[in-house]
Amino acid sequence: MQLDPKVQRIIDWRESIAVLPDNHFFEIIRMYLGEIKTPFNKQKLIEELGAFIRREENRRTLISLLSETDLRIISAVKYISSATQEKLYSFFAGTYTFAQLYERLLNLEERLILYRKSDRSGKTIVLINPHLEEDLEPYTKQSVLLESPEYAGLSYEEPASLSPELIAAYISFIHKNHDLCKADGTFKKRTESEIERLFPGKTDMLFNLTKAFINLSLLREAGEGYEIDKNKFLAFARLDERLQYAYFCVASAGRFSRSSLVRQAKLLLDVATSIPHEGFSRSIILRLAYLISEDQSDGTGIPAMGTSSRFSAILNRARASQGEAEQDSAIIEHDSDLSSILDRLIECASLFGIFSKKGIDIHGESIFVPGAIFDDVERFEETPKCLSVDAGFNVTLMPGLPLENLIPLMDFMELKTFDTAAVFEINRKSIMRGFDAGLSANRIFSLLKKYSPYEIPQNLEICVDDWSRSYSSATIFKGYVLQVSSEKASITENNPAIAPFIAAKLATGIYLLSVESDEQAQAIIARSGLDFIGKIKTPEKTYESIGFPEFVVPQKTDRFDTSEEPAPTSDEERAAHFEAMRAELEKLNLPPEKKEGLAQRIQHKIILSPAQLRADSVKFERIEAGGMDFSGKLHIVEGSISNNSMVELQFDDRVIVGVPLSITKTGTDATVLMEVMPDREEKVLSIGQAKFVKRIRGSVLR
């Protein structure tokens, strides 16, 4: 029989209490129900604890004592599927240290708001007490996790951004400067100085763009440098402009498989379009990305991104690129450490115009808003006239043309400078390069006239015609040549399998073929069906390049409800509760250690009513020591080892939390071997040099 989901969650909660270590179980029972009378029944005690929580006045007080930090952590547990120690620490990285988060989680467990259980894989996950789900519902929205920034200053810098004109101008630069990079992938000194001259202030942007070109295979190695793969770039240029920039941004961080590239680009665009107009700080953007990825997953967290090391396990596995003729062991199938990728993507995305820096918050973090690429721009119904050609063969390019239309122009124009507008020059060398790319003089004139509102200077037409005659007067061919008899020439030229691969007709019956290998040539002849050429028995192979994956680019949206729900209570109301409980405690005639124990429970929000202020519920136990009390500190660590508890060691420059494994005494000092959290790395630490030592009772994380 299928149980109601809430009933199942209540059963899970009861089981989680039942399997607690005895010392922790009885401590919880004493805190809320008082001293345990023997004989006792564990299940009956758990039922009584559930009844205690279900009482309306107790639920109301439990909710009223929740602070903003409490609600933030509870909301994270609610919205992060299978919330584990690693996920929660990753999610709040930069906001809470491991020690702070650990202590807060433990406190929420002691207050019966959270509980822990093992999932099917054996991992310990954190959950919300099902008895309190409905009461917490109004205060645990995703927007609780996405705080609006407090501005310390506004940014007045002109936001940098990619544009079709900039990309095209850089393509023109690469046409002339194939030898861009050193062996380590950085720009050569000559390249860097030339880029700074032609593209002032854009060196970092173009370095990232170069990496993206290479990782997307838009640049291919040729001789001692790189050259543009024009056909692939034209296919890429047909994508939505925002999708182009997202792919550039992701590819600047590494070379990923197609599926991983799509996932990260989609996540980046989803994040950018979900940022409100007031913006988010970097750390909140990382949280936003995590929440969006949770929404898009099947309930197991970020798709293919794992969960360790902040957001993800580092599980880079190199493999062959599926569907490509060549194999590249550098392609990453699994997304690497998502937090570090997103950190890099934020900077690159702000360079490329996906994000725009709006200011700095009170903690010194940059605040970002959606970039200029998401602004509504005027769409031209007719082809815009963006080119102006002067008598000196200088071409001024104004914005308006998409990248797909600009790429062919770069074949025959040489960049002079890129600033407010791009200025190019048409010269003999650039025109020759255009002829090499397969353009004719007529095609060049056609392109210039198509995009220019004015007549093309006549002297330019005369020069281009002259250069064309000079270019065609002699030609060097390299490649595969097919020769057939004159009577078979017409059949061969019109054969649908061969005709697309005839690059040039050298003479009657003699053809230059645009093929790259013996196997491809043999496969083409086999498909032609011309038996007089000879039949080839080798298997047919396909060498077509796979296009770039497309998906719908999201529109700007308020994905998360940012309306503010009133907090359960104000700071003043919570303070009044503490004062009332302390006043009740002062009325009691109790030993000092009992009073101290109950005062700590009030401070930790465990005391909900005066009925819990019972001396018999307190079992005095020393759990902290500091200063010069070496024996006290040693005693705390020894007790933590025997109770299998965590311990917190505070030094001048750091706070370390972990599981103590063993103690070694060395003269006047002692060292402890600890499994340090969250990395679970074993370290040897001095107990004597620790300023403060504290045992952490129980654990919601283990």
Secondary structure, DSSP 4 states (H G I P E B T S, - for coil): -PPPHHHHHHHHHHHHHHTS-HHHHHHHHHHHH-SPPSS--HHHHHHHHHHHHHSHHHHHHHHHT--HHHHHHHHHHHHSTT--HHHHHHHTTTTS-HHHHHHHHHHHHHTTSEEEEE-TTS-EEEEE-GGGHHHHGGG--GGGGSPPP-EEEE--SPPP---HHHHHHHHHHHHH----B-TTSSBPHHHHHHHHHHSTT-HHHHHHHHHHHHHTTSEEEETTEEEE-HHHHHHHHTS-HHHHHHHHHHHTT--B-HHHHHHHHHHHHHHHHHS-TT-EEHHHHHHHHHHHHHHHSSSSSSTTT-S-TTT------B-PPTT-SS--TT-BSS---HHHHHHHHHHHHHHHTSEEEEEEETTS-EEEEE-GGGS--PPPSS----EEE-TTSEEEE-S---HHHHGGGGGS-EEEEESSSEEEE--HHHHHHHHHTT--HHHHHHHHHHH-SSPPPHHHHHHHHHHHHHHHT-----SEEEE--HHHHHHHHT-TTTGGGEEEEEETTEEEE---SHHHHHHHHHHHT-TTT----SPP---PPP-----PPPPP---S--PPPPPSS-HHHHHHHHHHHHHHHHHS---HHHHHHHHHHHHTT---SGGG--GGG------EEETT-HHHHHHHHHHHHHHT-EEEEE-SS-EEEEEEEEEEEETTEEEEEEEETTTTEEEEEESTT-SEEEEEPS-S--
